[in-house]
Amino acid sequence: MKLDLLGIYLNDHLMGSVAGLEMARRAHAENEGQPLGDFLAGFVEDLQADRAQLQAVRRSLGLKQDLFKQSLAWMGEKWGRLKLNGRLVSYSPLSRVVELEALCLGTEGRLALWRTLRRLASKEPRLGRFDFNVLIQRAEQQQRALERWRQKASEEAFLGEDTGSVLRINPTREPA
């Protein structure tokens, strides 16, 4: 096992988890009190649990944490908020779409991570204590739900359609 490369890989994913968690927290705060906010509250909890699992994997392999990368990710997420969203100082429907797309991408990355670690667990006994199948299943469920929210947010932002409003849709149902 090439632990030096695996350490970089895990630290890169930890870096992504910092940015993703910060973005999910912001999206939750901007949509709080609405069904999307309720979904994002649970999603934030899941991201925190996933980050804890990733930290446990890193520790089980005796790999060091790269705090510099995590600090860069935190700052990068804050700078990313400065993008133009069609409104000068407030949250817009475009902000919601971009955040949901980024959360979709991050979830795809997490899914790839868990699948990679599941494969490595057959060769590395220290990884055998982790249930990567549960993490994979949760990420797949998150991926489906985020995509439904993203589709509705896109329709509302770009078509001006209130097709059940992204703030009021049921996240467990497929879009019409």
Residue, then its C-alpha position, 0 to 999 in steps of 0.5 A: m500500500k502506497l500510504d504516502l499517495l493515499g495520505i494525499y488522496l485522503n487529505d484532498h478529500l478532507m479539504g473537499s469536505v471542509a468546503g462542502l460542509e461550509m457550502a451546505r451550512r450556508a445553503h441550509a441557513e438561506n433556506e431554513g424554515q422551508p422543506l429544502g432547508d429541512f433536507l439540508a439540515g439532515f444533509v449537513e448532519d450526514l456530511q459531518a458524520d462522513r467527515a468523522q468517518l474519513q478522519a477515522v480512516r486517516r487515523s486508522l492508517g496512521l496518516k497525518q492531517d494536512l491542516f493547511k489544505q483544510s484552511l485553504a478550502w475554508m477560505g476558498e469556499k468563503w471567496g466563492r460566495l463573492k461570485l455574481n448571482g444576479r443580485l448585488v447583496s442577497y441570495s438569489p435563485l441562481s445561488r441556490v442552483v449553483e450551490l445544489e450543483a456544487l453539492c451534487l459534485g461533492t457527493e459524486g466525489r464522496l461516492a468515489l472515495w467510499r468506493t475506492l476505500r471499499r476496494l482497498a479494504s480487501k488489501e488493507p486490514r486496517l480498513g476492514r473495520f469500516d462499513f463502506n457499503v453503508l457510506i456508499q448507500r447513503a451517498e447514493q441516496q443523497q445524490r438522488a435527492l440532491e438531483r431532484w432539488r437541483q432540477k426544481a431549483s433550475e426550473e424555478a430560477f431559469l423558467g420562472e415556473d413555480t412547479g411546486s416551488v423548490l422551497r415547497i416540494n417533497p424531496t422524496r418524490e420524483p419531479a413531475 
